Amino acid sequence: MKKQIQILAIALISIFIVSCDDDNDNDNLCCAGTITDIASQQESLTTLVSALQVTGLDAALTGDGPYTVLAPTNDAFDTFLASINATSLDDIPVDLLTNVLLNHVIVGDLESNSLSNGYANTQAISDASDTNMSIYVNTDNGVNFNGVSNVITPDVAATNGVVHVVDAVIGLPSIVTFALADPNFEVLVQALTREDLTQDFVGLLSIPAGSPPSPFTVFAPINSGFVNLLTELGISSLNDIDEPTLSAVLSYHVVVGINQGSVTLSGGSEFTTAQGGSLLFNFNDNGAGILTDNNDRTSNIILLDVQANNGIIHAIDTVVLP
C-alpha cells in the first residue's frame, strides 16, 4: 500500500509539471511567481518585460505589493508605438515610458469579481498636479479601463498581487479621456461635440499640461443634470439650445490655468470660468461641496478629484448657468 501511495504521488507531481509546461506552450498563465516572474514566462508579454527592464520597474514589481497590474500584450504595444509614430521602446523617453507603465499599476489586489464601475488611482503621476492619476473601470461588458483597454485574461495570481492581461496600452489620460470613458458623461459629450459649435472643446480639453491654457478644472454635469435642464428650460433636446448659448454654458463649467483638487478647496472660494462668469464654492450642512452660479442656482458636487494628466474633473448633478 505504501508503495502504491508513493507511485500515485509521483504521478500527480508529473501531471502538474506537464500541465504547467503545456500551459506555457499555449501561452496561458498558470505558474506562480511575482508579477515580474509571470510576465517573463509569457511569449505574449515580452515587450512589456523589455519596458519594465528599461525603466527599472521589473525590480519594483518583484516587491511585496500587493499590486494589480494591467499587462498589455505585444500586439497592444505595437499598436501603441504606431499611434505615437515610434518604431520601438527606445523612441520613448524613459521618464515618459515609466509613467505610462505606472498607469497600469494599482496598489492592492483587485480581482475581476471585486471590480465595479467607478474610479481607482494608478501609480502614474499627473503633470497637472504631481498626484496620482485616476483610471475608470467599466464592468458593463467584461472589464474595460479608460474606455480603451479590455481585459482578455483576468485574475492571474502572483505572489505579490494579481495580473490582468489587456489588449491595449492605457495612455496617460486627458480630461477628454474620462469624459468619453464614463457613461455618466454621455450627454455632456454630446453637447461638447455638437457639430455647429464654434469652440473646439475636445481640442481645448486635450491640450497637455504645461501648454496654456492647460491645466483645467472641469465641473462636469452628469446625464441627469442635462435632463433636468431641458425640463427647466421647457425644451425637449440639446438641439433646441442655440449655439451661442450652448457654448457659453459649456465654457461656464471650465476653469483654465488651474488644477483645483479638493484638498485645497475652501468655503467661499470663487472661480472665474472660461466663459468669464464666476462660480462660488461652499459646503452644505452635510459637509458636501456645492456650487452657486450667477443665477443663484446651486449644484451638488457628487464626485471629486478625477485626476487626468492635464487637469481634474469634479462631477456635479446640475448644469450651472452663466
C-alpha positions as CSV (number, residue, x, y, z in Angstrom):
1,M,0.0,0.0,0.0
2,K,2.8,2.4,0.9
3,K,4.5,1.8,-2.4
4,Q,1.2,2.5,-4.3
5,I,0.8,5.8,-2.5
6,Q,4.3,6.8,-3.5
7,I,3.6,5.9,-7.1
8,L,0.4,7.9,-7.0
9,A,2.2,10.9,-5.5
10,I,4.9,10.8,-8.2
11,A,2.2,10.5,-10.9
12,L,0.3,13.6,-9.6
13,I,3.5,15.7,-9.5
14,S,4.3,14.6,-13.0
15,I,0.8,15.6,-14.2
16,F,1.2,19.1,-12.6
17,I,4.6,19.6,-14.2
18,V,3.3,18.5,-17.6
19,S,0.2,20.7,-17.2
20,C,2.2,23.7,-16.4
21,D,4.6,23.1,-19.3
22,D,1.6,22.6,-21.6
23,D,0.0,25.9,-20.4
24,N,3.3,27.7,-21.1
25,D,3.3,26.3,-24.6
26,N,-0.3,27.7,-25.1
27,D,0.7,31.0,-23.5
28,N,-1.6,30.5,-20.6
29,L,-0.6,31.9,-17.2
30,C,-0.5,29.3,-14.5
31,C,2.9,29.1,-12.9
32,A,3.2,31.1,-9.7
33,G,5.8,33.8,-9.1
34,T,6.0,37.5,-8.7
35,I,4.3,39.8,-11.2
36,T,7.6,40.2,-13.0
37,D,8.2,36.4,-13.0
38,I,4.8,35.8,-14.5
39,A,5.3,38.4,-17.2
40,S,8.7,36.9,-18.0
41,Q,7.3,33.5,-18.6
42,Q,5.0,34.5,-21.3
43,E,5.8,35.0,-25.0
44,S,2.9,37.4,-25.5
45,L,4.3,39.8,-22.9
46,T,7.9,40.1,-24.0
47,T,7.6,43.8,-25.0
48,L,6.1,44.6,-21.5
49,V,9.1,42.8,-19.9
50,S,11.5,44.8,-22.0
51,A,9.7,48.0,-21.0
52,L,9.9,47.1,-17.3
53,Q,13.6,46.4,-17.6
54,V,14.3,49.7,-19.4
55,T,12.6,51.6,-16.6
56,G,13.7,49.5,-13.7
57,L,10.1,48.7,-12.8
58,D,10.9,45.0,-13.2
59,A,12.6,45.1,-9.8
60,A,9.8,47.1,-8.2
61,L,7.2,44.5,-9.3
62,T,9.1,41.8,-7.5
63,G,8.5,43.6,-4.2
64,D,6.0,42.9,-1.5
65,G,2.9,44.6,-3.0
66,P,0.2,43.8,-3.3
67,Y,-0.2,45.3,-6.8
68,T,-2.8,44.9,-9.5
69,V,-1.0,45.1,-12.9
70,L,-2.8,45.6,-16.2
71,A,-0.4,43.8,-18.6
72,P,-0.6,44.9,-22.3
73,T,0.3,42.2,-24.9
74,N,3.0,42.6,-27.5
75,D,0.3,43.4,-30.1
76,A,-1.0,46.1,-27.8
77,F,2.4,47.7,-27.6
78,D,2.8,47.5,-31.4
79,T,-0.4,49.4,-31.8
80,F,0.6,52.0,-29.2
81,L,4.0,52.6,-30.8
82,A,2.4,53.1,-34.2
83,S,-0.1,55.6,-32.7
84,I,2.7,57.8,-31.5
85,N,4.9,57.3,-34.6
86,A,7.5,55.3,-32.7
87,T,9.3,52.3,-34.1
88,S,10.5,50.9,-30.7
89,L,10.5,51.5,-27.0
90,D,13.9,53.3,-27.5
91,D,12.0,56.1,-29.2
92,I,10.1,56.9,-25.9
93,P,11.9,59.0,-23.2
94,V,12.4,56.8,-20.2
95,D,10.6,59.1,-17.8
96,L,7.5,59.1,-20.1
97,L,7.7,55.3,-20.6
98,T,7.9,54.9,-16.8
99,N,4.8,57.0,-16.2
100,V,2.9,55.1,-18.9
101,L,3.8,51.8,-17.3
102,L,2.8,53.1,-13.9
103,N,-0.6,54.0,-15.4
104,H,-1.1,50.2,-15.5
105,V,-0.3,49.6,-11.8
106,I,-2.9,50.0,-9.0
107,V,-2.0,49.4,-5.4
108,G,-3.9,46.5,-3.9
109,D,-5.1,43.1,-5.0
110,L,-8.1,43.7,-7.2
111,E,-9.5,40.6,-8.7
112,S,-12.1,41.0,-11.5
113,N,-15.0,39.9,-9.3
114,S,-14.3,42.8,-6.9
115,L,-14.4,45.4,-9.7
116,S,-17.4,47.6,-10.4
117,N,-18.0,50.8,-12.5
118,G,-16.0,53.7,-11.0
119,Y,-12.6,55.2,-10.5
120,A,-9.4,54.0,-8.9
121,N,-5.9,55.6,-8.7
122,T,-2.9,54.3,-10.6
123,Q,0.7,54.9,-9.7
124,A,1.2,57.3,-12.6
125,I,1.8,60.9,-11.7
126,S,-0.2,63.7,-13.3
127,D,1.8,66.6,-14.9
128,A,-1.0,68.9,-13.8
129,S,-0.9,68.1,-10.1
130,D,2.0,65.9,-9.2
131,T,-0.5,63.5,-7.7
132,N,-1.7,60.0,-8.7
133,M,-3.9,59.8,-11.8
134,S,-7.3,58.2,-12.0
135,I,-8.4,55.3,-14.0
136,Y,-12.0,54.5,-15.0
137,V,-13.2,50.9,-14.6
138,N,-16.3,49.8,-16.6
139,T,-17.7,46.3,-16.0
140,D,-20.8,46.5,-18.1
141,N,-19.4,44.1,-20.7
142,G,-16.3,42.4,-19.4
143,V,-13.7,44.7,-17.8
144,N,-12.6,47.8,-19.6
145,F,-10.2,50.5,-18.5
146,N,-10.5,54.2,-19.6
147,G,-12.6,53.2,-22.5
148,V,-9.6,51.9,-24.4
149,S,-8.3,48.6,-22.9
150,N,-10.2,45.3,-22.4
151,V,-9.1,42.5,-20.1
152,I,-8.5,39.4,-22.1
153,T,-7.0,37.2,-19.4
154,P,-8.2,38.1,-15.9
155,D,-7.0,37.1,-12.4
156,V,-3.6,35.7,-12.9
157,A,-2.5,35.2,-9.3
158,A,1.0,36.3,-8.3
159,T,2.8,36.1,-5.0
160,N,2.7,39.9,-4.8
161,G,-0.6,40.7,-6.4
162,V,-2.7,39.9,-9.5
163,V,-2.2,40.4,-13.2
164,H,-4.9,41.1,-15.8
165,V,-3.7,40.8,-19.4
166,V,-5.2,43.6,-21.5
167,D,-5.5,44.2,-25.2
168,A,-4.3,47.9,-25.4
169,V,-1.8,50.1,-23.7
170,I,-3.6,52.6,-21.5
171,G,-2.1,56.0,-22.4
172,L,-1.9,58.9,-20.0
173,P,-5.5,60.2,-19.8
174,S,-6.7,63.7,-20.6
175,I,-9.9,65.4,-19.4
176,V,-11.4,64.1,-22.7
177,T,-10.4,60.5,-22.0
178,F,-12.6,60.4,-18.9
179,A,-15.5,62.3,-20.5
180,L,-15.6,59.6,-23.2
181,A,-15.0,56.6,-20.9
182,D,-17.5,57.4,-18.2
183,P,-21.1,56.7,-19.3
184,N,-22.3,59.3,-16.7
185,F,-21.0,62.0,-19.0
186,E,-22.6,60.7,-22.3
187,V,-24.9,63.8,-22.6
188,L,-22.1,66.1,-21.8
189,V,-20.0,64.6,-24.6
190,Q,-23.0,65.0,-27.0
191,A,-23.1,68.7,-26.0
192,L,-19.3,69.2,-26.3
193,T,-19.2,67.6,-29.8
194,R,-22.3,69.2,-31.3
195,E,-21.3,69.9,-34.9
196,D,-22.3,73.6,-35.0
197,L,-20.2,74.7,-32.0
198,T,-17.7,77.4,-32.9
199,Q,-15.5,76.4,-29.9
200,D,-13.5,73.1,-30.3
201,F,-14.0,71.9,-26.8
202,V,-12.4,68.5,-27.4
203,G,-9.3,70.1,-28.8
204,L,-9.2,72.6,-25.9
205,L,-9.6,70.0,-23.2
206,S,-6.9,67.8,-24.8
207,I,-4.2,70.4,-24.5
208,P,-1.4,68.9,-22.4
209,A,-0.3,70.3,-19.1
210,G,2.3,72.9,-19.4
211,S,0.8,74.3,-22.6
212,P,-1.6,77.2,-21.8
213,P,-4.4,77.4,-21.1
214,S,-4.0,74.0,-19.6
215,P,-4.3,72.7,-16.9
216,F,-8.1,72.7,-16.4
217,T,-10.6,72.2,-13.7
218,V,-13.9,71.0,-15.1
219,F,-17.2,70.9,-13.2
220,A,-18.8,68.2,-15.3
221,P,-22.6,67.7,-15.2
222,I,-23.8,64.1,-15.2
223,N,-26.6,63.0,-17.6
224,S,-29.5,63.7,-15.2
225,G,-28.3,67.3,-14.8
226,F,-28.8,67.8,-18.6
227,V,-32.2,66.1,-18.5
228,N,-33.3,68.3,-15.7
229,L,-32.0,71.4,-17.5
230,L,-34.2,70.6,-20.5
231,T,-37.2,70.3,-18.3
232,E,-36.3,73.6,-16.5
233,L,-36.0,75.4,-19.9
234,G,-39.1,73.8,-21.3
235,I,-37.3,72.2,-24.3
236,S,-37.0,68.6,-25.5
237,S,-33.5,68.4,-26.8
238,L,-30.0,70.0,-26.7
239,N,-30.6,70.9,-30.3
240,D,-33.2,73.4,-29.1
241,I,-30.4,75.4,-27.5
242,D,-28.8,77.9,-29.8
243,E,-25.1,77.7,-30.4
244,P,-24.0,80.9,-28.6
245,T,-26.0,79.9,-25.5
246,L,-24.7,76.3,-25.5
247,S,-21.1,77.4,-26.0
248,A,-21.4,79.9,-23.1
249,V,-23.0,77.3,-20.8
250,L,-20.3,74.7,-21.6
251,S,-17.5,77.3,-21.1
252,Y,-19.0,78.2,-17.8
253,H,-18.1,74.7,-16.5
254,V,-14.4,75.1,-17.3
255,V,-11.8,76.9,-15.2
256,V,-8.5,77.4,-17.1
257,G,-5.0,77.5,-15.7
258,I,-5.6,75.6,-12.5
259,N,-5.9,72.0,-11.3
260,Q,-8.1,72.6,-8.3
261,G,-8.1,69.5,-6.2
262,S,-10.5,69.0,-3.3
263,V,-7.6,69.1,-0.7
264,T,-7.2,72.8,-1.1
265,L,-10.9,73.7,-1.7
266,S,-12.3,76.0,1.0
267,G,-15.7,77.5,1.6
268,G,-16.2,80.9,-0.1
269,S,-13.7,80.1,-3.0
270,E,-14.7,81.8,-6.2
271,F,-13.7,80.6,-9.6
272,T,-13.6,82.7,-12.8
273,T,-14.6,80.4,-15.6
274,A,-13.6,80.3,-19.3
275,Q,-16.9,81.9,-20.1
276,G,-16.0,84.9,-17.9
277,G,-18.6,84.4,-15.2
278,S,-17.9,83.2,-11.7
279,L,-18.8,80.1,-9.7
280,L,-18.9,80.2,-5.9
281,F,-17.9,77.1,-3.9
282,N,-19.2,76.4,-0.4
283,F,-20.1,73.4,1.8
284,N,-23.7,72.4,2.6
285,D,-24.9,71.4,6.1
286,N,-23.7,67.8,5.4
287,G,-20.2,69.0,4.6
288,A,-20.6,68.2,0.9
289,G,-19.5,70.7,-1.8
290,I,-21.9,72.9,-3.7
291,L,-21.5,75.4,-6.5
292,T,-23.6,78.6,-6.8
293,D,-23.9,80.1,-10.3
294,N,-24.6,83.6,-11.4
295,N,-28.4,83.0,-11.2
296,D,-28.2,81.8,-7.5
297,R,-28.9,78.2,-8.7
298,T,-26.9,75.5,-6.8
299,S,-25.3,72.3,-8.0
300,N,-24.1,69.5,-5.7
301,I,-20.6,68.1,-6.3
302,I,-21.2,64.4,-6.2
303,L,-17.7,63.1,-7.2
304,L,-14.4,64.7,-6.5
305,D,-10.9,64.5,-8.0
306,V,-11.0,62.6,-11.2
307,Q,-7.4,63.4,-12.0
308,A,-6.2,63.5,-15.6
309,N,-2.8,64.4,-16.9
310,N,-3.9,67.8,-18.0
311,G,-6.4,68.7,-15.3
312,I,-9.1,67.5,-12.9
313,I,-12.9,66.7,-13.1
314,H,-15.4,67.2,-10.3
315,A,-18.8,65.7,-11.3
316,I,-21.9,67.8,-10.5
317,D,-25.6,67.0,-10.5
318,T,-27.0,70.2,-12.1
319,V,-25.9,72.2,-15.1
320,V,-24.9,75.7,-13.9
321,L,-25.9,78.7,-16.0
322,P,-24.0,81.9,-16.5
